[in-house]
């Protein structure tokens, strides 16, 4: 798995993951920082990872999404 992008919020990263999934690309989101009970963790952000074979297609899709 290769890191594609850092998102400032976990919510944004999960949206991107779902967008990729709808385009046939499996992705993983890894939260940064330490979460506390009741903490959504959005202040820490998250990294989005995909397999190397899907990297170029992922970049194209995310570029259209983040315009």
Secondary structure, DSSP 8 states (H G I E B T S, - for coil): -EEEEEESSHHHHHHHHHHHHHTT--EEEEE-S---TT---TTT-EEEEE-GGGHHHHHHHHHHHT-
